[in-house]
Amino acid sequence: MGTHPPRILTIGSSCINRFQFDFFQKRHPETAGSFVKSLFDWNIVSLVGTESLLRRAADQQLLSVLQDTSQFFVEWDVLLFNKQLPGVCFFHEQEIAKTFDDQAQKDLLNSKLTHQAAPFLTPDYPGRTHLVWSNIQPNLPDTVHGVTDWTTFQLTPQRHSEVRSLGRAVFGETTTFSFLSHADDVSPDLINEDDVQVVDLPRGDTYLGAPDLYETLLSDIVLQPHH
């Protein structure tokens, strides 16, 4: 296992993780092979949604759920959801959602989501997988307001335990995690957990964070593969 670099994926929520991964790769291009894109990069997923996606993957039902377009429905004319995946908003498929009655759009969605889900459909990897979850994106509460209950983005002991259990069921017992949370959105009982970090990024209208926000976190994962 030591000869293979850690594989790093986001498991929610929204896009700050992907931007931070990209910023890190620009500074450290030799690490690009560690960062794998997946369903979570393009969607807004609460912790309820993270659990539902990981559970479907662990049960080897994710592909059938994603390919059954009868389970998808449109709200607010532009947002796609799936009845079998509570807490998952296919936020960046708004063009497809606008004309979802068109079979061609359903076929396009099917193709895109099957491609994006690949790391969860064929999760075997000879190295370790590290999963990153966060709720620190500054504009996230405002973005989900009226769409998804903000409490479902807050890290509780039950959700922390369940996500770790499901993640290891999908990617193996050596899977490790980083949970990045705003101080107001994590249970005090979790503050001292090794894989929980409080990041007091001020709430606002941005979604990127400073380019080096994840520098220490990602350096530790990549440079200390057995940590």
C-alpha positions in Angstrom: 0.0 0.0 0.0 2.9 2.4 0.7 3.9 2.6 -2.9 0.5 4.1 -3.9 -0.3 7.8 -3.1 -3.4 8.4 -1.0 -6.6 9.0 -3.0 -8.5 12.1 -1.8 -12.2 12.6 -2.5 -14.7 15.1 -1.3 -17.9 13.7 0.3 -19.6 17.1 0.6 -20.8 19.7 0.8 -20.9 21.9 -2.2 -17.9 23.2 -4.0 -15.3 24.7 -1.6 -13.5 21.3 -1.3 -13.0 21.0 -5.0 -11.7 24.6 -5.3 -9.3 24.0 -2.5 -8.1 20.7 -4.0 -7.5 22.6 -7.3 -5.6 25.4 -5.5 -3.4 22.9 -3.8 -2.6 21.0 -7.0 -1.5 24.2 -8.7 1.0 24.8 -5.9 2.0 21.1 -5.8 1.4 19.7 -9.3 3.2 16.4 -8.3 0.1 15.6 -6.1 -2.4 15.8 -8.9 -2.9 12.1 -9.1 -4.1 11.9 -5.6 -7.3 14.0 -6.3 -10.2 12.2 -7.8 -13.4 13.9 -8.9 -16.8 12.4 -8.2 -20.5 13.1 -7.7 -19.9 15.2 -4.7 -17.9 17.8 -6.6 -20.9 19.1 -8.6 -23.7 18.8 -6.2 -24.9 20.3 -2.8 -25.1 17.4 -0.4 -26.1 17.6 3.3 -24.8 15.1 5.8 -28.1 13.2 5.3 -27.3 13.2 1.6 -23.7 12.0 2.3 -25.1 9.1 4.3 -27.7 8.2 1.6 -25.1 8.2 -1.2 -22.5 6.2 0.8 -25.2 3.7 1.9 -26.3 3.1 -1.7 -22.7 2.7 -2.7 -22.1 0.3 0.2 -25.2 -1.8 -0.8 -24.1 -1.7 -4.5 -27.4 0.0 -5.4 -26.0 3.4 -6.3 -25.8 2.8 -10.1 -29.4 1.5 -10.4 -30.6 4.5 -8.3 -28.8 7.0 -10.5 -29.9 5.3 -13.8 -33.6 5.2 -12.8 -34.6 8.6 -14.1 -38.2 8.0 -12.9 -36.9 8.7 -9.4 -35.7 12.2 -10.3 -38.0 15.2 -9.9 -37.6 19.0 -10.4 -38.3 21.7 -7.8 -38.3 25.4 -8.2 -38.2 24.7 -12.0 -34.4 24.3 -11.9 -33.3 22.0 -9.1 -33.1 18.3 -9.5 -33.6 15.8 -6.7 -33.9 12.0 -6.4 -36.5 10.3 -4.3 -34.0 7.6 -3.3 -31.2 10.1 -2.3 -32.6 12.5 0.4 -30.4 15.4 1.1 -28.8 15.4 -2.4 -29.5 18.4 -4.7 -28.1 18.1 -8.2 -27.5 21.8 -8.1 -25.4 22.2 -11.2 -27.8 20.4 -13.5 -30.1 23.3 -13.9 -30.1 23.3 -17.7 -31.1 19.7 -17.7 -33.8 20.4 -15.1 -35.4 23.1 -17.1 -36.4 20.7 -19.8 -36.4 17.4 -17.9 -39.5 16.1 -19.7 -37.3 15.7 -22.7 -35.9 12.1 -22.9 -32.7 13.4 -24.4 -32.1 15.4 -21.1 -32.8 12.3 -19.1 -30.3 10.4 -21.1 -27.7 13.1 -20.7 -28.2 13.1 -16.9 -27.9 9.4 -16.8 -24.6 9.5 -18.7 -23.2 12.4 -16.6 -24.0 10.9 -13.2 -22.8 7.4 -14.1 -19.5 8.9 -15.1 -19.3 11.1 -12.0 -20.2 8.2 -9.7 -17.3 6.0 -10.9 -15.1 6.2 -7.8 -18.1 4.9 -5.7 -19.1 2.3 -8.2 -15.6 0.8 -8.5 -14.0 1.8 -5.2 -11.1 -0.7 -5.1 -7.7 1.1 -4.9 -4.4 -0.4 -3.7 -3.6 2.7 -1.6 -5.5 4.5 1.1 -8.5 6.6 0.5 -9.1 9.9 2.4 -12.5 11.4 2.4 -13.0 15.1 3.1 -16.3 16.6 4.3 -17.0 20.3 5.2 -19.7 22.8 6.0 -17.5 25.8 6.0 -18.2 27.3 2.6 -19.1 30.9 3.5 -22.3 31.2 1.4 -23.5 27.7 2.0 -26.3 28.5 4.6 -27.7 31.2 2.3 -27.4 29.0 -0.8 -29.4 26.2 0.8 -31.9 28.4 2.6 -35.5 27.3 1.6 -34.1 24.3 -0.2 -32.5 22.0 2.5 -32.8 22.4 6.3 -29.5 23.8 7.5 -29.5 21.5 10.5 -28.8 18.6 8.1 -25.5 20.2 7.3 -24.4 20.2 11.0 -22.0 17.6 12.3 -23.4 15.5 15.2 -21.8 12.5 16.8 -24.3 10.2 15.2 -23.6 11.5 11.7 -19.9 11.6 12.3 -20.0 7.9 13.3 -22.3 6.8 10.5 -20.4 8.6 7.7 -17.1 7.0 8.9 -18.7 3.5 9.1 -20.3 3.9 5.6 -17.1 5.3 4.1 -15.1 2.4 5.3 -17.8 0.0 4.1 -17.3 1.5 0.6 -13.5 2.1 0.5 -12.1 -0.3 3.1 -11.1 -0.2 6.7 -7.9 1.8 6.1 -10.1 4.8 4.9 -9.4 8.0 6.8 -11.4 11.2 7.1 -11.3 14.9 7.6 -14.4 16.7 8.9 -14.1 20.5 8.6 -16.8 22.4 10.4 -17.7 26.0 11.4 -17.7 26.2 15.2 -21.4 26.9 15.3 -22.2 23.8 13.2 -20.4 21.0 15.1 -21.4 19.2 18.3 -19.0 20.2 21.2 -18.6 16.5 21.8 -16.7 16.2 18.5 -14.3 19.1 18.9 -11.4 16.9 20.2 -11.8 14.1 17.7 -8.7 13.6 15.6 -10.5 13.9 12.3 -12.6 16.9 13.2 -11.2 20.5 12.6 -12.9 23.7 13.5 -12.4 26.3 10.7 -13.9 29.6 11.5 -14.1 30.9 8.0 -16.5 33.9 8.3 -19.9 33.4 6.6 -20.5 35.6 3.6 -21.2 35.6 -0.1 -18.1 33.8 -1.3 -17.5 30.1 -2.0 -13.8 29.7 -2.6 -11.9 30.5 0.6 -8.3 31.7 0.7 -6.2 29.7 -1.8 -4.1 28.2 0.9 -6.9 27.4 3.3 -6.4 23.6 3.0 -2.6 23.8 2.7 -1.8 22.1 6.1 -4.7 19.6 5.9 -3.8 18.4 2.4 0.0 18.5 2.9 -0.4 16.2 6.0 -2.5 13.7 3.9 -0.2 13.6 1.0 3.1 13.8 2.8 2.2 11.5 5.6 0.4 8.7 3.8 0.3 6.4 6.9 -0.9 9.1 9.3 
